[in-house]
Amino acid sequence: MPPRVPEGHERVRRTRLAAVQEPTARLIAGLREREEQVVGEIFARVSGEAFEETGSEDALYVKGLREAVAEAVRYALVGIERGGLRLGPAPGRVLEQARRAARAGVSLDTVLRRYVAGHTLLTEKVVEELELRRGGGERACLRELGRAQALVLDRLLVVITAEYKREIEGRGSQERLRSERVRALLEGGEQAGSGEWAAWPYALEGWHIGAIVIGPGAEETVGALADMLERQLLCVPSGELQGLWAWFGGRNRPRQGELDRALKGLTPAQDLVCACGEPGHGVGGWRRTHRQAQAALMVALRRPRQLTRYADVALLCSALGDAKLGRSLLDAYIEPLQDTQEGLLRETLRAYLRAGRGVSSAAAALGIARSTVEGRLRTVEERLGISLQHGSAELEIALQLDEIGPEKT
C-alpha cells in the first residue's frame, strides 16, 4: 500500500499539483514520445554487469526483465502525471517478473536494486525533458515531480517485495508437500498413481536410479547427473546432513556403461558426498534403489569426494551395517597384521590385491624390491594361516573396513 498522506497535507499537495498540471502534462507527453529509448536505456543499465547474479538468470528471466521495465516505466509515467496519487494496481508483468526472479534464484536485493537504478535513470530523463523545455514553467514542477516519482517507487518496491516473498513461501510449501509424499511412498503408504503423483513430471512406472548427495553444490550435481543420463529428475531435501535424495527416471533400463560414464564424467565439488543405488523398475525398484543408496552412503561418508556405487561396496555395506560382523572381520584379519612398522604389512597386502595378486606390479606400485614384497606376503600368510593365492572376500572386506576408518561427517 502507498504511504498514507494526512488529509490537510493532501489538500495542500493537490493545490500544488494543480498549479503544475499543464507543464507536467507536457513533460510526460515528451517522455512518452521517447518511451522506447527510455526503456532501452533503463534495461541496459539494470541488466548490466553491476547486477550480474551468481545464480541462474535464465533466458526467460532476462526476456521478462525487459517487458517488466517497459511496464514499470508506463506505470511510473501515469503515477507522476497523477502526482503519486490514485495509483492503480502494479502491472501484471512486473509482479510476474518478481515471481520469476524468485524461481530463477535471483536475490531480492538484486531485484530491488534494479528498480532503484531504473528510478534513478528515469529521474535523469525527467530532468533532461525539463532542460529541453526551458522557460515554460517546467522547472517549478520539478519538486512535485520528484515527490510523485518517489511515491510510485515506494509503491512498486512494496508490492514487488510482497510478491517475491509470496513466491518463495509458496515454493517452500510445494517442496514440503513433495517431501511428505516421497516419504509416504517410500514407506508404502501411497499408491504410485494417486494424489498429485500423476501430475508431477516424473514417471514412477519406469526405471530408476536412486542417489543421495550431501555437501556444497548438491543441487548442481544431481542436475548434472540427470543431464548426462538424459533422465527425469525427482529431488527432495533429505532432512538429514543437509543433503538431497534424488531419483533419475526413464522408460529404459540404464546400461551399465552409461551409468559408469556419467559418474566418471562428473567432477564432484570438494567435500561433496554422493552415493548411488542400482537400477530398479517400478515403484518397488524406486524404493529399493533408494535403500541401496542409503547403504552406500555409509561408505561414502567415510571417503568424501568419491562417487560411491552400491554394487561396488555391497559386501562392505553389510559389514558396516552389522557391528558384530565388522568387528569379527577386523579381529580375524586385521588384528594379526598389527606391527610396529607403520602398517607396512597391510599396505603391501592392499597393493598386492589391487594389482590382481601380481607381485611385480605391487612392488612397482610401492617402489620397493620384488623380494621385499614376497617376504612381507609370506609374513601375512603365516600370521593369518591362509594362502593368498586363493581369493578371500572376507579378507578384502576387512582391509576396506580398516582403510576407511571412522565416519567422516
KEKOLTI-14448 format. One line per 5 residues: for each residue x, y, z of C-alpha. Coordinates in steps of 0.2 Angstrom, whole numbers, plus 5000, padded with zeros to 4 digits. Layout:
residues N
X/Y/Z ~ ...
//
This chain:
residues 409
5000/5000/5000 ~ 5006/5018/4996 ~ 5010/5028/5012 ~ 4995/5037/5019 ~ 4995/5056/5017
4987/5067/5031 ~ 4971/5075/5025 ~ 4977/5093/5027 ~ 4993/5089/5018 ~ 4984/5081/5004
4974/5096/5001 ~ 4989/5107/5000 ~ 4998/5095/4989 ~ 4983/5094/4977 ~ 4983/5113/4976
5002/5112/4971 ~ 4999/5099/4958 ~ 4985/5109/4950 ~ 4997/5123/4948 ~ 5010/5112/4939
4997/5101/4930 ~ 4999/5109/4912 ~ 5018/5109/4912 ~ 5018/5091/4920 ~ 5007/5085/4906
5018/5092/4893 ~ 5033/5084/4901 ~ 5025/5067/4902 ~ 5020/5068/4884 ~ 5038/5072/4879
5044/5057/4889 ~ 5030/5046/4881 ~ 5037/5051/4864 ~ 5054/5044/4869 ~ 5047/5029/4878
5056/5016/4868 ~ 5073/5025/4870 ~ 5070/5027/4889 ~ 5065/5009/4891 ~ 5080/5003/4881
5092/5014/4892 ~ 5085/5008/4908 ~ 5085/4990/4903 ~ 5103/4991/4898 ~ 5108/4998/4915
5098/4986/4925 ~ 5104/4971/4915 ~ 5122/4976/4915 ~ 5137/4969/4924 ~ 5134/4978/4940
5119/4967/4943 ~ 5127/4951/4937 ~ 5120/4937/4948 ~ 5129/4921/4954 ~ 5114/4911/4952
5104/4906/4937 ~ 5097/4921/4927 ~ 5089/4910/4914 ~ 5083/4916/4896 ~ 5065/4918/4901
5070/4929/4916 ~ 5080/4941/4905 ~ 5066/4942/4892 ~ 5054/4946/4906 ~ 5065/4959/4913
5064/4970/4898 ~ 5045/4968/4897 ~ 5044/4972/4916 ~ 5055/4988/4913 ~ 5043/4994/4900
5028/4991/4911 ~ 5036/4999/4926 ~ 5040/5015/4915 ~ 5022/5016/4909 ~ 5016/5014/4927
5028/5027/4933 ~ 5023/5040/4920 ~ 5005/5038/4924 ~ 5009/5039/4943 ~ 5020/5055/4940
5006/5063/4930 ~ 4994/5060/4944 ~ 5006/5067/4957 ~ 5009/5050/4965 ~ 4990/5049/4970
4977/5037/4965 ~ 4989/5024/4960 ~ 4982/5008/4952 ~ 4987/4990/4954 ~ 5005/4986/4950
5007/4980/4932 ~ 5005/4961/4930 ~ 5021/4959/4921 ~ 5030/4967/4935 ~ 5023/4955/4948
5026/4940/4936 ~ 5044/4946/4935 ~ 5046/4946/4954 ~ 5039/4928/4954 ~ 5051/4923/4940
5066/4931/4949 ~ 5062/4920/4965 ~ 5061/4905/4954 ~ 5077/4909/4945 ~ 5087/4911/4961
5089/4930/4959 ~ 5091/4938/4976 ~ 5078/4950/4982 ~ 5091/4963/4985 ~ 5096/4962/4966
5078/4964/4961 ~ 5075/4979/4972 ~ 5092/4987/4967 ~ 5087/4986/4949 ~ 5071/4995/4952
5080/5009/4961 ~ 5093/5010/4947 ~ 5078/5012/4935 ~ 5070/5025/4946 ~ 5087/5035/4946
5089/5034/4927 ~ 5070/5039/4924 ~ 5074/5054/4936 ~ 5088/5059/4924 ~ 5076/5058/4909
5064/5069/4918 ~ 5077/5082/4921 ~ 5083/5081/4903 ~ 5065/5084/4897 ~ 5064/5099/4908
5080/5105/4901 ~ 5073/5104/4883 ~ 5058/5115/4889 ~ 5067/5130/4896 ~ 5057/5145/4902
5039/5137/4901 ~ 5037/5135/4920 ~ 5043/5117/4920 ~ 5057/5120/4932 ~ 5044/5125/4945
5036/5107/4945 ~ 5052/5098/4947 ~ 5050/5096/4966 ~ 5032/5089/4964 ~ 5038/5078/4951
5051/5071/4962 ~ 5039/5068/4976 ~ 5027/5059/4964 ~ 5040/5048/4957 ~ 5046/5043/4975
5028/5038/4979 ~ 5027/5027/4964 ~ 5044/5019/4968 ~ 5039/5016/4986 ~ 5023/5008/4979
5032/4997/4967 ~ 5045/4991/4980 ~ 5032/4986/4992 ~ 5022/4976/4980 ~ 5037/4968/4972
5044/4963/4989 ~ 5027/4955/4994 ~ 5026/4946/4978 ~ 5044/4939/4979 ~ 5041/4933/4996
5025/4925/4992 ~ 5033/4915/4978 ~ 5047/4909/4990 ~ 5034/4904/5003 ~ 5023/4895/4991
5038/4886/4983 ~ 5043/4881/5001 ~ 5026/4874/5004 ~ 5027/4864/4987 ~ 5044/4857/4992
5037/4852/5009 ~ 5022/4843/5001 ~ 5033/4834/4989 ~ 5045/4828/5003 ~ 5030/4822/5013
5023/4812/4998 ~ 5040/4805/4994 ~ 5042/4799/5012 ~ 5024/4792/5011 ~ 5028/4782/4995
5045/4776/5002 ~ 5035/4769/5017 ~ 5022/4761/5006 ~ 5008/4772/5012 ~ 5003/4779/4995
5000/4772/4978 ~ 5010/4777/4963 ~ 4996/4785/4953 ~ 4986/4793/4967 ~ 4985/4811/4973
4997/4823/4965 ~ 5009/4810/4959 ~ 5001/4809/4942 ~ 5003/4827/4939 ~ 5021/4828/4944
5034/4827/4929 ~ 5041/4810/4935 ~ 5036/4793/4929 ~ 5036/4780/4943 ~ 5032/4766/4932
5049/4766/4923 ~ 5067/4763/4928 ~ 5075/4772/4942 ~ 5092/4776/4949 ~ 5092/4782/4967
5106/4794/4974 ~ 5110/4803/4990 ~ 5121/4819/4988 ~ 5127/4829/5003 ~ 5138/4845/5003
5141/4861/4993 ~ 5134/4860/4976 ~ 5122/4846/4979 ~ 5109/4853/4968 ~ 5121/4856/4954
5127/4839/4955 ~ 5111/4830/4954 ~ 5106/4842/4939 ~ 5122/4837/4930 ~ 5119/4819/4933
5101/4820/4926 ~ 5108/4829/4910 ~ 5122/4816/4907 ~ 5110/4802/4909 ~ 5096/4811/4899
5083/4806/4913 ~ 5070/4814/4923 ~ 5074/4821/4940 ~ 5065/4819/4956 ~ 5074/4828/4970
5069/4832/4988 ~ 5079/4838/5004 ~ 5084/4823/5014 ~ 5080/4831/5030 ~ 5097/4825/5037
5115/4831/5035 ~ 5108/4845/5024 ~ 5108/4833/5009 ~ 5097/4828/4994 ~ 5088/4812/4989
5087/4811/4971 ~ 5080/4798/4958 ~ 5084/4798/4939 ~ 5070/4790/4929 ~ 5067/4784/4912
5057/4771/4901 ~ 5073/4761/4898 ~ 5084/4752/4910 ~ 5101/4762/4910 ~ 5115/4752/4903
5130/4748/4914 ~ 5142/4758/4904 ~ 5130/4773/4903 ~ 5130/4775/4922 ~ 5148/4772/4924
5152/4786/4911 ~ 5141/4798/4919 ~ 5149/4795/4936 ~ 5166/4796/4929 ~ 5162/4812/4919
5156/4821/4935 ~ 5169/4830/4945 ~ 5162/4832/4962 ~ 5165/4848/4972 ~ 5176/4847/4987
5169/4838/5002 ~ 5154/4833/4992 ~ 5147/4815/4996 ~ 5137/4806/4983 ~ 5130/4788/4985
5120/4779/4971 ~ 5110/4763/4971 ~ 5107/4751/4957 ~ 5094/4752/4943 ~ 5077/4747/4949
5060/4746/4940 ~ 5043/4752/4945 ~ 5038/4758/4962 ~ 5047/4743/4971 ~ 5063/4747/4961
5061/4765/4965 ~ 5061/4761/4984 ~ 5075/4748/4983 ~ 5087/4759/4973 ~ 5085/4772/4987
5088/4759/5001 ~ 5104/4754/4991 ~ 5109/4772/4990 ~ 5107/4774/5009 ~ 5118/4759/5012
5131/4765/5000 ~ 5131/4782/5010 ~ 5138/4773/5025 ~ 5154/4770/5014 ~ 5153/4787/5005
5153/4797/5021 ~ 5169/4789/5026 ~ 5178/4794/5010 ~ 5172/4810/5004 ~ 5175/4817/4986
5172/4800/4979 ~ 5156/4794/4970 ~ 5151/4778/4978 ~ 5140/4765/4969 ~ 5131/4751/4979
5137/4737/4968 ~ 5155/4741/4971 ~ 5153/4741/4990 ~ 5138/4730/4994 ~ 5148/4717/5005
5156/4732/5014 ~ 5139/4740/5017 ~ 5134/4723/5025 ~ 5149/4724/5036 ~ 5146/4742/5041
5128/4738/5045 ~ 5132/4724/5056 ~ 5143/4729/5070 ~ 5147/4711/5076 ~ 5151/4705/5058
5163/4720/5056 ~ 5171/4718/5072 ~ 5174/4699/5069 ~ 5182/4703/5052 ~ 5194/4715/5059
5198/4703/5073 ~ 5201/4689/5061 ~ 5211/4698/5048 ~ 5217/4715/5053 ~ 5222/4712/5072
5235/4698/5067 ~ 5244/4711/5055 ~ 5247/4724/5068 ~ 5265/4728/5068 ~ 5277/4742/5073
5282/4746/5055 ~ 5268/4759/5052 ~ 5256/4746/5044 ~ 5268/4740/5031 ~ 5261/4723/5030
5243/4730/5027 ~ 5250/4742/5014 ~ 5259/4729/5005 ~ 5244/4717/5005 ~ 5232/4731/4998
5244/4734/4984 ~ 5245/4716/4980 ~ 5227/4714/4979 ~ 5224/4730/4969 ~ 5237/4723/4957
5227/4707/4954 ~ 5239/4697/4965 ~ 5254/4702/4954 ~ 5269/4703/4965 ~ 5280/4713/4952
5266/4725/4949 ~ 5263/4728/4968 ~ 5282/4730/4970 ~ 5282/4743/4956 ~ 5267/4752/4964
5276/4753/4981 ~ 5293/4757/4974 ~ 5301/4743/4983 ~ 5310/4727/4978 ~ 5300/4711/4972
5309/4701/4986 ~ 5303/4713/4999 ~ 5285/4711/4994 ~ 5287/4692/4993 ~ 5294/4692/5011
5280/4703/5018 ~ 5267/4692/5010 ~ 5274/4677/5017 ~ 5273/4685/5034 ~ 5255/4689/5031
5251/4671/5026 ~ 5260/4665/5042 ~ 5250/4676/5053 ~ 5233/4673/5045 ~ 5236/4655/5042
5229/4656/5024 ~ 5236/4656/5006 ~ 5235/4672/4997 ~ 5234/4663/4980 ~ 5216/4660/4983
5203/4674/4984 ~ 5196/4679/5000 ~ 5181/4691/5000 ~ 5182/4692/5019 ~ 5200/4697/5019
5197/4711/5006 ~ 5181/4717/5016 ~ 5192/4718/5032 ~ 5205/4728/5023 ~ 5192/4740/5017
5185/4742/5034 ~ 5202/4745/5041 ~ 5206/4758/5027 ~ 5190/4769/5028 ~ 5191/4771/5047
5179/4781/5057 ~ 5164/4790/5049 ~ 5169/4807/5042 ~ 5154/4819/5045
//
